[in-house]
């Protein structure tokens, strides 16, 4: 049939021969390593979430930081003027106050601000995700974090200004 076909030399198929004579225990080891790496990546996404989920968490953290900054600035405004600002734009007009941002970092919409009384107001934002999905409830959290608990969706924080204590330096 194919009597005239050339016989391939061993040199041209060295790589094929080397793969075929790989010991069984080495093949098993390589498969275990590959499966372990894939499992670690999948577990990492399960544990900390996908990059998109992490981006939403970062936006929520930025919202809390912005609202804390606004709250501090509203208290400073009240200390100086003995009244709450009519709107948050008042805080950006005067150079005495610094507000990092009055707008949602993802949507660009302004944060909601409502006056509830002479010293009481609320700040509202729309959050993308629930915080602390894996938080161990038996472990106490810092008081500063408890004041800014939120849930997914629109959340409002009611605040009351308190005079900032002045330190006398001698």
Secondary structure, DSSP 8 states (H G I E B T S, - for coil): --TTS----GGGGHHHHHHHT--HHHHHHHHHHHHHHHHHHHHHHHHH--HHHHHHHHHHHHHHHHHHHHHHHHHHHHHHHSS--SSTHHHHHSTT---S-SB-TTT--B-EEEE-SSSEEEEEEEESS-S-TT--TTS---HHHHTT---SEEEEEEEE----------
